[in-house]
Amino acid sequence: MSKNSKKSVENYEPDIWRPLADFLADMIAKYAEEIDFDSLPDPNEYLLKKSIKEAYQYYSDDRNKRIKDFISLEYG
């Protein structure tokens, strides 16, 4: 096989998702001013808050379990 030869893949199946993608692209383009993408919240900030909340929930659950175990040992 020579260096210049390339493998090509031909897809004969119709792309069933193309009409949906085109429709969504058209709707986003049509309503872009009304959506006002600049005023949407930052996804990184949302994900950071979500991860902090999950970590605090894990910490609280663990702490509450230890308190419950301590109380049941002391008064049980």
PDB file of N, CA, C, O and CB in Angstrom:
ATOM      1  N   MET A   1       0.849  -1.176   0.000  1.00  0.00           N
ATOM      2  CA  MET A   1       0.000   0.000   0.000  1.00  0.00           C
ATOM      3  C   MET A   1       0.891   1.235   0.000  1.00  0.00           C
ATOM      4  O   MET A   1       1.841   1.312   0.779  1.00  0.00           O
ATOM      5  CB  MET A   1      -0.964   0.000   1.222  1.00  0.00           C
ATOM      6  N   SER A   2       0.606   2.166  -0.834  1.00  0.00           N
ATOM      7  CA  SER A   2       1.433   3.369  -0.933  1.00  0.00           C
ATOM      8  C   SER A   2       1.013   4.405   0.097  1.00  0.00           C
ATOM      9  O   SER A   2      -0.062   4.315   0.689  1.00  0.00           O
ATOM     10  CB  SER A   2       1.348   3.964  -2.338  1.00  0.00           C
ATOM     11  N   LYS A   3       1.875   5.385   0.298  1.00  0.00           N
ATOM     12  CA  LYS A   3       1.603   6.436   1.275  1.00  0.00           C
ATOM     13  C   LYS A   3       0.432   7.320   0.857  1.00  0.00           C
ATOM     14  O   LYS A   3      -0.243   7.902   1.707  1.00  0.00           O
ATOM     15  CB  LYS A   3       2.841   7.287   1.479  1.00  0.00           C
ATOM     16  N   ASN A   4       0.195   7.421  -0.426  1.00  0.00           N
ATOM     17  CA  ASN A   4      -0.847   8.311  -0.923  1.00  0.00           C
ATOM     18  C   ASN A   4      -2.234   7.691  -0.907  1.00  0.00           C
ATOM     19  O   ASN A   4      -3.233   8.398  -1.042  1.00  0.00           O
ATOM     20  CB  ASN A   4      -0.517   8.740  -2.311  1.00  0.00           C
ATOM     21  N   SER A   5      -2.301   6.381  -0.742  1.00  0.00           N
ATOM     22  CA  SER A   5      -3.620   5.753  -0.760  1.00  0.00           C
ATOM     23  C   SER A   5      -4.335   6.022   0.565  1.00  0.00           C
ATOM     24  O   SER A   5      -3.728   5.964   1.635  1.00  0.00           O
ATOM     25  CB  SER A   5      -3.500   4.225  -1.017  1.00  0.00           C
ATOM     26  N   LYS A   6      -5.587   6.307   0.481  1.00  0.00           N
ATOM     27  CA  LYS A   6      -6.405   6.596   1.656  1.00  0.00           C
ATOM     28  C   LYS A   6      -7.588   5.653   1.673  1.00  0.00           C
ATOM     29  O   LYS A   6      -8.128   5.278   0.632  1.00  0.00           O
ATOM     30  CB  LYS A   6      -6.879   8.073   1.665  1.00  0.00           C
ATOM     31  N   LYS A   7      -7.972   5.283   2.865  1.00  0.00           N
ATOM     32  CA  LYS A   7      -9.167   4.474   3.002  1.00  0.00           C
ATOM     33  C   LYS A   7     -10.366   5.409   3.003  1.00  0.00           C
ATOM     34  O   LYS A   7     -10.353   6.450   3.661  1.00  0.00           O
ATOM     35  CB  LYS A   7      -9.123   3.603   4.296  1.00  0.00           C
ATOM     36  N   SER A   8     -11.370   5.043   2.284  1.00  0.00           N
ATOM     37  CA  SER A   8     -12.575   5.870   2.279  1.00  0.00           C
ATOM     38  C   SER A   8     -13.745   5.031   2.768  1.00  0.00           C
ATOM     39  O   SER A   8     -13.863   3.842   2.468  1.00  0.00           O
ATOM     40  CB  SER A   8     -12.860   6.447   0.860  1.00  0.00           C
ATOM     41  N   VAL A   9     -14.576   5.676   3.508  1.00  0.00           N
ATOM     42  CA  VAL A   9     -15.765   5.032   4.023  1.00  0.00           C
ATOM     43  C   VAL A   9     -16.960   5.750   3.425  1.00  0.00           C
ATOM     44  O   VAL A   9     -17.100   6.968   3.535  1.00  0.00           O
ATOM     45  CB  VAL A   9     -15.803   5.050   5.584  1.00  0.00           C
ATOM     46  N   GLU A  10     -17.807   4.975   2.800  1.00  0.00           N
ATOM     47  CA  GLU A  10     -18.997   5.567   2.206  1.00  0.00           C
ATOM     48  C   GLU A  10     -20.202   5.084   2.988  1.00  0.00           C
ATOM     49  O   GLU A  10     -20.380   3.888   3.214  1.00  0.00           O
ATOM     50  CB  GLU A  10     -19.125   5.206   0.695  1.00  0.00           C
ATOM     51  N   ASN A  11     -21.013   6.024   3.389  1.00  0.00           N
ATOM     52  CA  ASN A  11     -22.203   5.725   4.157  1.00  0.00           C
ATOM     53  C   ASN A  11     -23.408   5.915   3.252  1.00  0.00           C
ATOM     54  O   ASN A  11     -23.719   7.034   2.846  1.00  0.00           O
ATOM     55  CB  ASN A  11     -22.300   6.619   5.424  1.00  0.00           C
ATOM     56  N   TYR A  12     -24.088   4.810   2.937  1.00  0.00           N
ATOM     57  CA  TYR A  12     -25.242   4.891   2.050  1.00  0.00           C
ATOM     58  C   TYR A  12     -26.548   5.020   2.812  1.00  0.00           C
ATOM     59  O   TYR A  12     -27.596   5.240   2.205  1.00  0.00           O
ATOM     60  CB  TYR A  12     -25.294   3.679   1.160  1.00  0.00           C
ATOM     61  N   GLU A  13     -26.504   4.887   4.139  1.00  0.00           N
ATOM     62  CA  GLU A  13     -27.725   5.009   4.923  1.00  0.00           C
ATOM     63  C   GLU A  13     -28.102   6.480   5.076  1.00  0.00           C
ATOM     64  O   GLU A  13     -27.231   7.325   5.282  1.00  0.00           O
ATOM     65  CB  GLU A  13     -27.555   4.347   6.305  1.00  0.00           C
ATOM     66  N   PRO A  14     -29.363   6.781   4.978  1.00  0.00           N
ATOM     67  CA  PRO A  14     -29.765   8.184   5.194  1.00  0.00           C
ATOM     68  C   PRO A  14     -29.598   8.546   6.672  1.00  0.00           C
ATOM     69  O   PRO A  14     -29.823   7.728   7.563  1.00  0.00           O
ATOM     70  CB  PRO A  14     -31.248   8.418   4.740  1.00  0.00           C
ATOM     71  N   ASP A  15     -29.204   9.766   6.893  1.00  0.00           N
ATOM     72  CA  ASP A  15     -29.018  10.243   8.262  1.00  0.00           C
ATOM     73  C   ASP A  15     -30.392  10.592   8.833  1.00  0.00           C
ATOM     74  O   ASP A  15     -30.987  11.601   8.456  1.00  0.00           O
ATOM     75  CB  ASP A  15     -28.050  11.484   8.313  1.00  0.00           C
ATOM     76  N   ILE A  16     -30.894   9.751   9.745  1.00  0.00           N
ATOM     77  CA  ILE A  16     -32.251   9.956  10.254  1.00  0.00           C
ATOM     78  C   ILE A  16     -32.336  11.135  11.222  1.00  0.00           C
ATOM     79  O   ILE A  16     -33.430  11.638  11.480  1.00  0.00           O
ATOM     80  CB  ILE A  16     -32.742   8.695  10.942  1.00  0.00           C
ATOM     81  N   TRP A  17     -31.206  11.582  11.760  1.00  0.00           N
ATOM     82  CA  TRP A  17     -31.211  12.687  12.717  1.00  0.00           C
ATOM     83  C   TRP A  17     -31.026  14.049  12.038  1.00  0.00           C
ATOM     84  O   TRP A  17     -31.175  15.081  12.692  1.00  0.00           O
ATOM     85  CB  TRP A  17     -30.116  12.476  13.751  1.00  0.00           C
ATOM     86  N   ARG A  18     -30.710  14.071  10.760  1.00  0.00           N
ATOM     87  CA  ARG A  18     -30.444  15.322  10.055  1.00  0.00           C
ATOM     88  C   ARG A  18     -31.649  16.267  10.084  1.00  0.00           C
ATOM     89  O   ARG A  18     -31.463  17.455  10.348  1.00  0.00           O
ATOM     90  CB  ARG A  18     -30.053  15.032   8.613  1.00  0.00           C
ATOM     91  N   PRO A  19     -32.878  15.796   9.826  1.00  0.00           N
ATOM     92  CA  PRO A  19     -34.018  16.737   9.873  1.00  0.00           C
ATOM     93  C   PRO A  19     -34.201  17.365  11.259  1.00  0.00           C
ATOM     94  O   PRO A  19     -34.519  18.549  11.361  1.00  0.00           O
ATOM     95  CB  PRO A  19     -35.310  16.017   9.467  1.00  0.00           C
ATOM     96  N   LEU A  20     -34.007  16.594  12.306  1.00  0.00           N
ATOM     97  CA  LEU A  20     -34.132  17.150  13.654  1.00  0.00           C
ATOM     98  C   LEU A  20     -33.040  18.181  13.913  1.00  0.00           C
ATOM     99  O   LEU A  20     -33.309  19.248  14.464  1.00  0.00           O
ATOM    100  CB  LEU A  20     -34.068  16.032  14.708  1.00  0.00           C
ATOM    101  N   ALA A  21     -31.815  17.865  13.519  1.00  0.00           N
ATOM    102  CA  ALA A  21     -30.715  18.804  13.705  1.00  0.00           C
ATOM    103  C   ALA A  21     -30.966  20.100  12.930  1.00  0.00           C
ATOM    104  O   ALA A  21     -30.710  21.190  13.443  1.00  0.00           O
ATOM    105  CB  ALA A  21     -29.390  18.167  13.263  1.00  0.00           C
ATOM    106  N   ASP A  22     -31.462  19.984  11.710  1.00  0.00           N
ATOM    107  CA  ASP A  22     -31.773  21.175  10.915  1.00  0.00           C
ATOM    108  C   ASP A  22     -32.885  21.996  11.564  1.00  0.00           C
ATOM    109  O   ASP A  22     -32.808  23.224  11.609  1.00  0.00           O
ATOM    110  CB  ASP A  22     -32.179  20.774   9.489  1.00  0.00           C
ATOM    111  N   PHE A  23     -33.916  21.321  12.066  1.00  0.00           N
ATOM    112  CA  PHE A  23     -35.022  22.018  12.723  1.00  0.00           C
ATOM    113  C   PHE A  23     -34.529  22.772  13.961  1.00  0.00           C
ATOM    114  O   PHE A  23     -34.869  23.940  14.151  1.00  0.00           O
ATOM    115  CB  PHE A  23     -36.130  21.020  13.112  1.00  0.00           C
ATOM    116  N   LEU A  24     -33.733  22.110  14.800  1.00  0.00           N
ATOM    117  CA  LEU A  24     -33.217  22.772  16.003  1.00  0.00           C
ATOM    118  C   LEU A  24     -32.322  23.954  15.649  1.00  0.00           C
ATOM    119  O   LEU A  24     -32.397  25.007  16.282  1.00  0.00           O
ATOM    120  CB  LEU A  24     -32.442  21.774  16.868  1.00  0.00           C
ATOM    121  N   ALA A  25     -31.479  23.780  14.640  1.00  0.00           N
ATOM    122  CA  ALA A  25     -30.611  24.885  14.210  1.00  0.00           C
ATOM    123  C   ALA A  25     -31.441  26.061  13.718  1.00  0.00           C
ATOM    124  O   ALA A  25     -31.126  27.212  14.021  1.00  0.00           O
ATOM    125  CB  ALA A  25     -29.647  24.421  13.101  1.00  0.00           C
ATOM    126  N   ASP A  26     -32.501  25.784  12.962  1.00  0.00           N
ATOM    127  CA  ASP A  26     -33.373  26.855  12.472  1.00  0.00           C
ATOM    128  C   ASP A  26     -34.083  27.566  13.619  1.00  0.00           C
ATOM    129  O   ASP A  26     -34.186  28.793  13.611  1.00  0.00           O
ATOM    130  CB  ASP A  26     -34.404  26.293  11.493  1.00  0.00           C
ATOM    131  N   MET A  27     -34.576  26.816  14.608  1.00  0.00           N
ATOM    132  CA  MET A  27     -35.274  27.424  15.751  1.00  0.00           C
ATOM    133  C   MET A  27     -34.321  28.267  16.593  1.00  0.00           C
ATOM    134  O   MET A  27     -34.690  29.344  17.061  1.00  0.00           O
ATOM    135  CB  MET A  27     -35.924  26.336  16.626  1.00  0.00           C
ATOM    136  N   ILE A  28     -33.117  27.788  16.784  1.00  0.00           N
ATOM    137  CA  ILE A  28     -32.131  28.555  17.564  1.00  0.00           C
ATOM    138  C   ILE A  28     -31.778  29.836  16.826  1.00  0.00           C
ATOM    139  O   ILE A  28     -31.687  30.902  17.435  1.00  0.00           O
ATOM    140  CB  ILE A  28     -30.851  27.714  17.828  1.00  0.00           C
ATOM    141  N   ALA A  29     -31.577  29.735  15.512  1.00  0.00           N
ATOM    142  CA  ALA A  29     -31.260  30.933  14.730  1.00  0.00           C
ATOM    143  C   ALA A  29     -32.426  31.918  14.726  1.00  0.00           C
ATOM    144  O   ALA A  29     -32.218  33.129  14.798  1.00  0.00           O
ATOM    145  CB  ALA A  29     -30.897  30.549  13.292  1.00  0.00           C
ATOM    146  N   LYS A  30     -33.641  31.404  14.644  1.00  0.00           N
ATOM    147  CA  LYS A  30     -34.819  32.272  14.577  1.00  0.00           C
ATOM    148  C   LYS A  30     -35.059  33.011  15.891  1.00  0.00           C
ATOM    149  O   LYS A  30     -35.412  34.190  15.885  1.00  0.00           O
ATOM    150  CB  LYS A  30     -36.051  31.454  14.215  1.00  0.00           C
ATOM    151  N   TYR A  31     -34.868  32.319  17.019  1.00  0.00           N
ATOM    152  CA  TYR A  31     -35.196  32.903  18.313  1.00  0.00           C
ATOM    153  C   TYR A  31     -33.957  33.277  19.141  1.00  0.00           C
ATOM    154  O   TYR A  31     -34.054  33.424  20.360  1.00  0.00           O
ATOM    155  CB  TYR A  31     -36.051  31.940  19.092  1.00  0.00           C
ATOM    156  N   ALA A  32     -32.817  33.429  18.505  1.00  0.00           N
ATOM    157  CA  ALA A  32     -31.575  33.722  19.222  1.00  0.00           C
ATOM    158  C   ALA A  32     -31.664  35.034  20.000  1.00  0.00           C
ATOM    159  O   ALA A  32     -31.175  35.116  21.127  1.00  0.00           O
ATOM    160  CB  ALA A  32     -30.405  33.779  18.243  1.00  0.00           C
ATOM    161  N   GLU A  33     -32.273  36.045  19.419  1.00  0.00           N
ATOM    162  CA  GLU A  33     -32.376  37.326  20.130  1.00  0.00           C
ATOM    163  C   GLU A  33     -33.304  37.225  21.329  1.00  0.00           C
ATOM    164  O   GLU A  33     -33.022  37.800  22.381  1.00  0.00           O
ATOM    165  CB  GLU A  33     -32.869  38.421  19.186  1.00  0.00           C
ATOM    166  N   GLU A  34     -34.393  36.510  21.184  1.00  0.00           N
ATOM    167  CA  GLU A  34     -35.337  36.367  22.287  1.00  0.00           C
ATOM    168  C   GLU A  34     -34.789  35.485  23.404  1.00  0.00           C
ATOM    169  O   GLU A  34     -35.095  35.702  24.576  1.00  0.00           O
ATOM    170  CB  GLU A  34     -36.643  35.797  21.778  1.00  0.00           C
ATOM    171  N   ILE A  35     -33.974  34.485  23.041  1.00  0.00           N
ATOM    172  CA  ILE A  35     -33.390  33.598  24.050  1.00  0.00           C
ATOM    173  C   ILE A  35     -32.341  34.346  24.861  1.00  0.00           C
ATOM    174  O   ILE A  35     -32.189  34.092  26.055  1.00  0.00           O
ATOM    175  CB  ILE A  35     -32.767  32.350  23.389  1.00  0.00           C
ATOM    176  N   ASP A  36     -31.629  35.249  24.237  1.00  0.00           N
ATOM    177  CA  ASP A  36     -30.585  36.054  24.883  1.00  0.00           C
ATOM    178  C   ASP A  36     -29.565  35.153  25.592  1.00  0.00           C
ATOM    179  O   ASP A  36     -29.510  35.075  26.819  1.00  0.00           O
ATOM    180  CB  ASP A  36     -31.214  37.047  25.893  1.00  0.00           C
ATOM    181  N   PHE A  37     -28.773  34.487  24.769  1.00  0.00           N
ATOM    182  CA  PHE A  37     -27.799  33.523  25.274  1.00  0.00           C
ATOM    183  C   PHE A  37     -26.803  34.130  26.256  1.00  0.00           C
ATOM    184  O   PHE A  37     -26.282  33.429  27.123  1.00  0.00           O
ATOM    185  CB  PHE A  37     -27.055  32.912  24.125  1.00  0.00           C
ATOM    186  N   ASP A  38     -26.538  35.419  26.127  1.00  0.00           N
ATOM    187  CA  ASP A  38     -25.567  36.064  27.023  1.00  0.00           C
ATOM    188  C   ASP A  38     -26.062  36.127  28.460  1.00  0.00           C
ATOM    189  O   ASP A  38     -25.254  36.197  29.385  1.00  0.00           O
ATOM    190  CB  ASP A  38     -25.254  37.469  26.533  1.00  0.00           C
ATOM    191  N   SER A  39     -27.368  36.104  28.662  1.00  0.00           N
ATOM    192  CA  SER A  39     -27.891  36.195  30.024  1.00  0.00           C
ATOM    193  C   SER A  39     -28.066  34.825  30.685  1.00  0.00           C
ATOM    194  O   SER A  39     -28.424  34.754  31.861  1.00  0.00           O
ATOM    195  CB  SER A  39     -29.215  36.925  30.014  1.00  0.00           C
ATOM    196  N   LEU A  40     -27.821  33.747  29.956  1.00  0.00           N
ATOM    197  CA  LEU A  40     -27.932  32.418  30.544  1.00  0.00           C
ATOM    198  C   LEU A  40     -26.812  32.198  31.558  1.00  0.00           C
ATOM    199  O   LEU A  40     -25.720  32.742  31.394  1.00  0.00           O
ATOM    200  CB  LEU A  40     -27.891  31.333  29.449  1.00  0.00           C
ATOM    201  N   PRO A  41     -27.067  31.409  32.601  1.00  0.00           N
ATOM    202  CA  PRO A  41     -26.025  31.185  33.611  1.00  0.00           C
ATOM    203  C   PRO A  41     -24.852  30.393  33.041  1.00  0.00           C
ATOM    204  O   PRO A  41     -24.996  29.635  32.081  1.00  0.00           O
ATOM    205  CB  PRO A  41     -26.608  30.451  34.821  1.00  0.00           C
ATOM    206  N   ASP A  42     -23.699  30.588  33.655  1.00  0.00           N
ATOM    207  CA  ASP A  42     -22.480  29.900  33.249  1.00  0.00           C
ATOM    208  C   ASP A  42     -22.582  28.423  33.637  1.00  0.00           C
ATOM    209  O   ASP A  42     -22.780  28.124  34.814  1.00  0.00           O
ATOM    210  CB  ASP A  42     -21.228  30.559  33.898  1.00  0.00           C
ATOM    211  N   PRO A  43     -22.455  27.492  32.692  1.00  0.00           N
ATOM    212  CA  PRO A  43     -22.582  26.074  33.036  1.00  0.00           C
ATOM    213  C   PRO A  43     -21.479  25.591  33.974  1.00  0.00           C
ATOM    214  O   PRO A  43     -21.712  24.695  34.785  1.00  0.00           O
ATOM    215  CB  PRO A  43     -22.573  25.239  31.776  1.00  0.00           C
ATOM    216  N   ASN A  44     -20.289  26.166  33.877  1.00  0.00           N
ATOM    217  CA  ASN A  44     -19.209  25.755  34.775  1.00  0.00           C
ATOM    218  C   ASN A  44     -19.539  26.104  36.220  1.00  0.00           C
ATOM    219  O   ASN A  44     -19.257  25.327  37.132  1.00  0.00           O
ATOM    220  CB  ASN A  44     -17.888  26.414  34.363  1.00  0.00           C
ATOM    221  N   GLU A  45     -20.137  27.272  36.426  1.00  0.00           N
ATOM    222  CA  GLU A  45     -20.527  27.681  37.777  1.00  0.00           C
ATOM    223  C   GLU A  45     -21.630  26.760  38.304  1.00  0.00           C
ATOM    224  O   GLU A  45     -21.617  26.376  39.474  1.00  0.00           O
ATOM    225  CB  GLU A  45     -21.004  29.160  37.788  1.00  0.00           C
ATOM    226  N   TYR A  46     -22.573  26.413  37.446  1.00  0.00           N
ATOM    227  CA  TYR A  46     -23.647  25.496  37.850  1.00  0.00           C
ATOM    228  C   TYR A  46     -23.080  24.135  38.250  1.00  0.00           C
ATOM    229  O   TYR A  46     -23.463  23.575  39.277  1.00  0.00           O
ATOM    230  CB  TYR A  46     -24.671  25.328  36.710  1.00  0.00           C
ATOM    231  N   LEU A  47     -22.168  23.605  37.437  1.00  0.00           N
ATOM    232  CA  LEU A  47     -21.590  22.295  37.738  1.00  0.00           C
ATOM    233  C   LEU A  47     -20.750  22.337  39.009  1.00  0.00           C
ATOM    234  O   LEU A  47     -20.732  21.367  39.767  1.00  0.00           O
ATOM    235  CB  LEU A  47     -20.739  21.809  36.566  1.00  0.00           C
ATOM    236  N   LEU A  48     -20.053  23.448  39.253  1.00  0.00           N
ATOM    237  CA  LEU A  48     -19.279  23.586  40.480  1.00  0.00           C
ATOM    238  C   LEU A  48     -20.200  23.589  41.691  1.00  0.00           C
ATOM    239  O   LEU A  48     -19.936  22.898  42.674  1.00  0.00           O
ATOM    240  CB  LEU A  48     -18.436  24.869  40.445  1.00  0.00           C
ATOM    241  N   LYS A  49     -21.284  24.364  41.626  1.00  0.00           N
ATOM    242  CA  LYS A  49     -22.243  24.396  42.737  1.00  0.00           C
ATOM    243  C   LYS A  49     -22.858  23.025  42.966  1.00  0.00           C
ATOM    244  O   LYS A  49     -23.055  22.614  44.109  1.00  0.00           O
ATOM    245  CB  LYS A  49     -23.347  25.426  42.466  1.00  0.00           C
ATOM    246  N   LYS A  50     -23.162  22.317  41.886  1.00  0.00           N
ATOM    247  CA  LYS A  50     -23.751  20.984  42.000  1.00  0.00           C
ATOM    248  C   LYS A  50     -22.782  20.020  42.677  1.00  0.00           C
ATOM    249  O   LYS A  50     -23.188  19.242  43.541  1.00  0.00           O
ATOM    250  CB  LYS A  50     -24.148  20.451  40.616  1.00  0.00           C
ATOM    251  N   SER A  51     -21.504  20.060  42.295  1.00  0.00           N
ATOM    252  CA  SER A  51     -20.529  19.153  42.898  1.00  0.00           C
ATOM    253  C   SER A  51     -20.292  19.500  44.368  1.00  0.00           C
ATOM    254  O   SER A  51     -20.094  18.602  45.188  1.00  0.00           O
ATOM    255  CB  SER A  51     -19.203  19.203  42.123  1.00  0.00           C
ATOM    256  N   ILE A  52     -20.309  20.786  44.710  1.00  0.00           N
ATOM    257  CA  ILE A  52     -20.159  21.187  46.109  1.00  0.00           C
ATOM    258  C   ILE A  52     -21.356  20.701  46.918  1.00  0.00           C
ATOM    259  O   ILE A  52     -21.193  20.206  48.033  1.00  0.00           O
ATOM    260  CB  ILE A  52     -20.013  22.724  46.229  1.00  0.00           C
ATOM    261  N   LYS A  53     -22.553  20.840  46.362  1.00  0.00           N
ATOM    262  CA  LYS A  53     -23.752  20.392  47.052  1.00  0.00           C
ATOM    263  C   LYS A  53     -23.713  18.881  47.278  1.00  0.00           C
ATOM    264  O   LYS A  53     -24.064  18.410  48.360  1.00  0.00           O
ATOM    265  CB  LYS A  53     -25.004  20.781  46.254  1.00  0.00           C
ATOM    266  N   GLU A  54     -23.292  18.123  46.275  1.00  0.00           N
ATOM    267  CA  GLU A  54     -23.197  16.662  46.418  1.00  0.00           C
ATOM    268  C   GLU A  54     -22.156  16.279  47.469  1.00  0.00           C
ATOM    269  O   GLU A  54     -22.384  15.367  48.264  1.00  0.00           O
ATOM    270  CB  GLU A  54     -22.842  16.011  45.066  1.00  0.00           C
ATOM    271  N   ALA A  55     -21.020  16.969  47.475  1.00  0.00           N
ATOM    272  CA  ALA A  55     -19.983  16.667  48.464  1.00  0.00           C
ATOM    273  C   ALA A  55     -20.479  16.987  49.870  1.00  0.00           C
ATOM    274  O   ALA A  55     -20.230  16.221  50.800  1.00  0.00           O
ATOM    275  CB  ALA A  55     -18.695  17.459  48.159  1.00  0.00           C
ATOM    276  N   TYR A  56     -21.174  18.106  50.035  1.00  0.00           N
ATOM    277  CA  TYR A  56     -21.705  18.464  51.344  1.00  0.00           C
ATOM    278  C   TYR A  56     -22.773  17.475  51.791  1.00  0.00           C
ATOM    279  O   TYR A  56     -22.853  17.132  52.971  1.00  0.00           O
ATOM    280  CB  TYR A  56     -22.277  19.878  51.317  1.00  0.00           C
ATOM    281  N   GLN A  57     -23.595  17.015  50.847  1.00  0.00           N
ATOM    282  CA  GLN A  57     -24.617  16.016  51.177  1.00  0.00           C
ATOM    283  C   GLN A  57     -23.962  14.721  51.648  1.00  0.00           C
ATOM    284  O   GLN A  57     -24.412  14.108  52.616  1.00  0.00           O
ATOM    285  CB  GLN A  57     -25.525  15.741  49.956  1.00  0.00           C
ATOM    286  N   TYR A  58     -22.898  14.308  50.961  1.00  0.00           N
ATOM    287  CA  TYR A  58     -22.173  13.104  51.369  1.00  0.00           C
ATOM    288  C   TYR A  58     -21.582  13.299  52.767  1.00  0.00           C
ATOM    289  O   TYR A  58     -21.680  12.409  53.611  1.00  0.00           O
ATOM    290  CB  TYR A  58     -21.054  12.763  50.349  1.00  0.00           C
ATOM    291  N   TYR A  59     -20.971  14.458  53.011  1.00  0.00           N
ATOM    292  CA  TYR A  59     -20.391  14.756  54.317  1.00  0.00           C
ATOM    293  C   TYR A  59     -21.478  14.751  55.400  1.00  0.00           C
ATOM    294  O   TYR A  59     -21.278  14.182  56.474  1.00  0.00           O
ATOM    295  CB  TYR A  59     -19.666  16.120  54.286  1.00  0.00           C
ATOM    296  N   SER A  60     -22.613  15.375  55.126  1.00  0.00           N
ATOM    297  CA  SER A  60     -23.706  15.447  56.107  1.00  0.00           C
ATOM    298  C   SER A  60     -24.267  14.067  56.421  1.00  0.00           C
ATOM    299  O   SER A  60     -24.531  13.744  57.579  1.00  0.00           O
ATOM    300  CB  SER A  60     -24.826  16.354  55.592  1.00  0.00           C
ATOM    301  N   ASP A  61     -24.447  13.255  55.381  1.00  0.00           N
ATOM    302  CA  ASP A  61     -24.950  11.901  55.604  1.00  0.00           C
ATOM    303  C   ASP A  61     -23.989  11.096  56.474  1.00  0.00           C
ATOM    304  O   ASP A  61     -24.409  10.393  57.393  1.00  0.00           O
ATOM    305  CB  ASP A  61     -25.174  11.187  54.267  1.00  0.00           C
ATOM    306  N   ASP A  62     -22.710  11.206  56.178  1.00  0.00           N
ATOM    307  CA  ASP A  62     -21.704  10.483  56.959  1.00  0.00           C
ATOM    308  C   ASP A  62     -21.669  10.986  58.400  1.00  0.00           C
ATOM    309  O   ASP A  62     -21.609  10.192  59.339  1.00  0.00           O
ATOM    310  CB  ASP A  62     -20.315  10.629  56.315  1.00  0.00           C
ATOM    311  N   ARG A  63     -21.707  12.311  58.571  1.00  0.00           N
ATOM    312  CA  ARG A  63     -21.681  12.894  59.916  1.00  0.00           C
ATOM    313  C   ARG A  63     -22.921  12.482  60.718  1.00  0.00           C
ATOM    314  O   ARG A  63     -22.817  12.128  61.893  1.00  0.00           O
ATOM    315  CB  ARG A  63     -21.592  14.431  59.831  1.00  0.00           C
ATOM    316  N   ASN A  64     -24.078  12.529  60.085  1.00  0.00           N
ATOM    317  CA  ASN A  64     -25.315  12.138  60.767  1.00  0.00           C
ATOM    318  C   ASN A  64     -25.296  10.664  61.154  1.00  0.00           C
ATOM    319  O   ASN A  64     -25.799  10.293  62.215  1.00  0.00           O
ATOM    320  CB  ASN A  64     -26.526  12.426  59.877  1.00  0.00           C
ATOM    321  N   LYS A  65     -24.720   9.827  60.303  1.00  0.00           N
ATOM    322  CA  LYS A  65     -24.623   8.403  60.620  1.00  0.00           C
ATOM    323  C   LYS A  65     -23.715   8.194  61.834  1.00  0.00           C
ATOM    324  O   LYS A  65     -24.026   7.396  62.718  1.00  0.00           O
ATOM    325  CB  LYS A  65     -24.090   7.607  59.402  1.00  0.00           C
ATOM    326  N   ARG A  66     -22.577   8.925  61.872  1.00  0.00           N
ATOM    327  CA  ARG A  66     -21.673   8.789  63.019  1.00  0.00           C
ATOM    328  C   ARG A  66     -22.328   9.286  64.303  1.00  0.00           C
ATOM    329  O   ARG A  66     -22.145   8.683  65.361  1.00  0.00           O
ATOM    330  CB  ARG A  66     -20.372   9.556  62.767  1.00  0.00           C
ATOM    331  N   ILE A  67     -23.087  10.374  64.226  1.00  0.00           N
ATOM    332  CA  ILE A  67     -23.785  10.890  65.412  1.00  0.00           C
ATOM    333  C   ILE A  67     -24.834   9.884  65.876  1.00  0.00           C
ATOM    334  O   ILE A  67     -24.964   9.625  67.073  1.00  0.00           O
ATOM    335  CB  ILE A  67     -24.449  12.261  65.109  1.00  0.00           C
ATOM    336  N   LYS A  68     -25.579   9.322  64.934  1.00  0.00           N
ATOM    337  CA  LYS A  68     -26.599   8.330  65.272  1.00  0.00           C
ATOM    338  C   LYS A  68     -25.959   7.107  65.942  1.00  0.00           C
ATOM    339  O   LYS A  68     -26.479   6.604  66.938  1.00  0.00           O
ATOM    340  CB  LYS A  68     -27.377   7.904  64.005  1.00  0.00           C
ATOM    341  N   ASP A  69     -24.843   6.634  65.402  1.00  0.00           N
ATOM    342  CA  ASP A  69     -24.151   5.483  65.987  1.00  0.00           C
ATOM    343  C   ASP A  69     -23.633   5.811  67.381  1.00  0.00           C
ATOM    344  O   ASP A  69     -23.702   4.975  68.281  1.00  0.00           O
ATOM    345  CB  ASP A  69     -22.992   5.037  65.086  1.00  0.00           C
ATOM    346  N   PHE A  70     -23.112   7.028  67.566  1.00  0.00           N
ATOM    347  CA  PHE A  70     -22.584   7.430  68.866  1.00  0.00           C
ATOM    348  C   PHE A  70     -23.716   7.491  69.904  1.00  0.00           C
ATOM    349  O   PHE A  70     -23.571   7.016  71.031  1.00  0.00           O
ATOM    350  CB  PHE A  70     -21.869   8.801  68.759  1.00  0.00           C
ATOM    351  N   ILE A  71     -24.846   8.089  69.496  1.00  0.00           N
ATOM    352  CA  ILE A  71     -25.979   8.212  70.423  1.00  0.00           C
ATOM    353  C   ILE A  71     -26.535   6.836  70.781  1.00  0.00           C
ATOM    354  O   ILE A  71     -26.866   6.591  71.941  1.00  0.00           O
ATOM    355  CB  ILE A  71     -27.092   9.089  69.807  1.00  0.00           C
ATOM    356  N   SER A  72     -26.640   5.948  69.815  1.00  0.00           N
ATOM    357  CA  SER A  72     -27.175   4.623  70.103  1.00  0.00           C
ATOM    358  C   SER A  72     -26.214   3.828  70.995  1.00  0.00           C
ATOM    359  O   SER A  72     -26.662   2.995  71.783  1.00  0.00           O
ATOM    360  CB  SER A  72     -27.442   3.861  68.795  1.00  0.00           C
ATOM    361  N   LEU A  73     -24.900   4.070  70.886  1.00  0.00           N
ATOM    362  CA  LEU A  73     -23.955   3.399  71.779  1.00  0.00           C
ATOM    363  C   LEU A  73     -24.051   3.968  73.193  1.00  0.00           C
ATOM    364  O   LEU A  73     -23.996   3.233  74.179  1.00  0.00           O
ATOM    365  CB  LEU A  73     -22.518   3.539  71.247  1.00  0.00           C
ATOM    366  N   GLU A  74     -24.196   5.295  73.271  1.00  0.00           N
ATOM    367  CA  GLU A  74     -24.210   5.953  74.579  1.00  0.00           C
ATOM    368  C   GLU A  74     -25.502   5.708  75.344  1.00  0.00           C
ATOM    369  O   GLU A  74     -25.479   5.464  76.550  1.00  0.00           O
ATOM    370  CB  GLU A  74     -24.000   7.439  74.411  1.00  0.00           C
ATOM    371  N   TYR A  75     -26.640   5.775  74.635  1.00  0.00           N
ATOM    372  CA  TYR A  75     -27.928   5.693  75.342  1.00  0.00           C
ATOM    373  C   TYR A  75     -28.679   4.394  75.055  1.00  0.00           C
ATOM    374  O   TYR A  75     -29.767   4.184  75.592  1.00  0.00           O
ATOM    375  CB  TYR A  75     -28.803   6.874  74.960  1.00  0.00           C
ATOM    376  N   GLY A  76     -28.123   3.525  74.224  1.00  0.00           N
ATOM    377  CA  GLY A  76     -28.846   2.327  73.829  1.00  0.00           C
ATOM    378  C   GLY A  76     -28.540   1.130  74.606  1.00  0.00           C
ATOM    379  O   GLY A  76     -29.102   0.066  74.347  1.00  0.00           O
TER     380      GLY A  76
END
